[in-house]
Amino acid sequence: MFCLARISSGPKCSFSVRRYQYNTEKNDCNRIF
C-alpha cells in the first residue's frame, strides 16, 4: 500500500502515489524517494 500524503490529524493516508509508502507497523506513512 502506498500513501499520497500524510493527514496531519491522524495516521490515515490517501493511497495512490508511490512517493509515500504506508508503514503497517507504525500505522503511518513513510516518505520514500
N, C-alpha and C positions, 0 to 999 in steps of 0.2 A: 504494500500500500504506500502511496505517496501523497504528500501534502502540498497544496499550493501555497499556503501561508499559515502562520500560527495565529489563532484568535487570542487576543490579549486577555480576554475574560475567562479563558479556560483552555484545556488541552485539545479541544476539538479542532479538526483540520479539514480543509477542503481538498479532497483527493483529486488531483489532476496532473500536475506537472512534476517531473522528477527532480525539480530543483530543491524540494524538501522531501525528506524521507521520514515516514512515520516510525517512531520508536515504540514498540509494543511494551517494552519493559518499563519505560518511563511514562508511557501513555502520553507522549508529547511528540513534537516534530523536531527533527534534527536537520539542519541545513547542510546540503551536500553540494559539491561543485563538480 
